[in-house]
C-alpha cells in the first residue's frame, strides 16, 4: 500500500513535488548526474566517442532502423556506464573495506558495461560490413 504524502515530507521534501515543478527538478537532477558522470574517465571517453559516432551513424545507416540501432547502441553504453558508476558510488559509500558482496556488485556492474560494449561493437561491425562489403 502506498505511503501517504505526509510520510514523504518527513524523509524527503522532493517527493512532494508534482507537475512541472517535479519535471523541472528532475531535469536538474539528471543534469547533475551527467556532470558527475563526466568526472569519471570511462564515461568521459564514451561521451567523446558518442560525439564522433552519432553523426557517423547518421551517415552510415541505410535506413532509420539501422541508424536507430547504431545510435541506440552508443547511448546504451553510456547509460550502462552511468548505472555502473552509481553502483560503485553506492558501494563506496557503505565503506572502503573489502567485502565479497561489494566486489560482486562492482564486478557485475563492470560485466554489464562489457556486455553493452560488445553489443555496440557487434552492431557497428555488422553495419560496416553491410555497408562496405555489399
C-alpha positions in Angstrom: 0.0 0.0 0.0 1.5 3.4 -1.0 2.5 5.7 1.8 0.5 8.9 2.3 2.2 12.1 1.0 2.7 13.3 4.6 5.1 10.4 5.2 7.3 11.6 2.4 7.7 15.0 3.9 9.4 13.5 6.9 12.1 11.9 4.9 12.4 13.7 1.6 10.7 17.0 0.7 11.4 16.4 -3.0 8.8 13.6 -3.1 6.0 16.2 -2.6 6.7 18.0 -5.8 4.2 17.5 -8.6 3.6 18.6 -12.2 6.0 20.9 -13.9 7.9 21.6 -10.7 8.7 17.9 -10.4 9.8 17.7 -14.0 11.9 20.8 -13.7 13.7 19.5 -10.6 14.1 16.0 -12.1 15.8 17.6 -15.2 18.2 19.4 -12.8 19.0 16.2 -11.0 19.6 14.4 -14.4 22.0 17.2 -15.5 23.8 16.9 -12.2 24.1 13.2 -12.8 25.6 13.8 -16.2 28.0 16.3 -14.7 29.0 13.8 -12.1 29.4 11.1 -14.8 31.7 13.4 -16.7 34.0 13.3 -13.7 34.7 9.7 -14.4 37.3 8.8 -17.2 35.3 5.9 -18.6 32.1 7.9 -19.1 34.1 10.9 -20.5 35.7 8.6 -23.1 32.4 7.1 -24.1 30.8 10.5 -24.3 33.6 11.8 -26.6 33.2 8.6 -28.7 29.5 9.3 -28.9 30.1 12.8 -30.2 32.0 11.2 -33.1 29.9 8.1 -33.6 26.4 9.6 -33.5 27.0 11.7 -36.7 28.8 8.7 -38.3 25.7 6.6 -37.5 23.5 9.0 -39.4 25.9 8.8 -42.4 26.5 5.1 -42.3 22.9 4.0 -41.8 20.9 2.9 -44.9 17.6 3.1 -43.0 16.1 4.8 -40.0 16.1 1.4 -38.2 19.8 0.9 -38.8 20.5 4.4 -37.7 18.5 3.9 -34.6 20.3 0.7 -33.8 23.7 2.3 -34.3 22.9 5.4 -32.3 21.0 3.5 -29.6 23.8 1.1 -29.0 26.2 4.0 -28.4 23.8 5.7 -26.0 23.1 2.3 -24.3 26.9 2.1 -23.4 26.7 5.5 -21.8 23.6 4.6 -19.8 25.1 1.3 -18.5 28.3 3.2 -17.6 26.3 5.7 -15.6 24.5 2.9 -13.8 27.8 1.1 -13.1 29.2 4.3 -11.7 26.1 4.7 -9.5 26.6 1.2 -8.2 30.2 1.8 -7.4 29.4 5.1 -5.6 26.7 3.4 -3.5 29.1 0.6 -2.6 31.9 3.0 -1.8 29.5 5.0 0.5 28.9 1.9 2.5 32.6 1.6 3.3 36.1 1.3 1.9 36.8 -2.2 3.4 36.8 -5.2 1.1 33.7 -7.4 1.1 32.7 -10.2 -1.2 29.3 -8.8 -1.9 30.7 -5.4 -2.7 33.1 -7.0 -5.1 30.3 -9.0 -6.6 28.2 -5.9 -7.2 31.1 -3.9 -8.7 32.1 -6.9 -10.9 28.5 -7.3 -12.1 28.3 -3.6 -13.0 31.6 -3.9 -14.9 30.3 -7.0 -16.7 27.2 -5.1 -17.7 29.4 -2.4 -19.2 31.4 -5.0 -21.1 28.3 -6.6 -22.5 27.0 -3.3 -23.7 30.3 -2.5 -25.3 30.3 -5.9 -27.1 26.7 -5.4 -28.2 27.6 -1.9 -29.6 30.7 -3.3 -31.3 28.8 -6.1 -32.9 26.1 -3.8 -34.2 28.6 -1.4 -35.6 30.7 -4.2 -37.2 27.5 -5.6 -38.8 26.6 -2.2 -40.2 30.1 -1.6 -41.5 30.2 -5.0 -43.2 26.7 -4.4 -44.6 27.6 -1.0 -46.0 31.1 -1.7 -47.4 31.1 -5.5 -48.2 27.9 -5.5 -50.2 
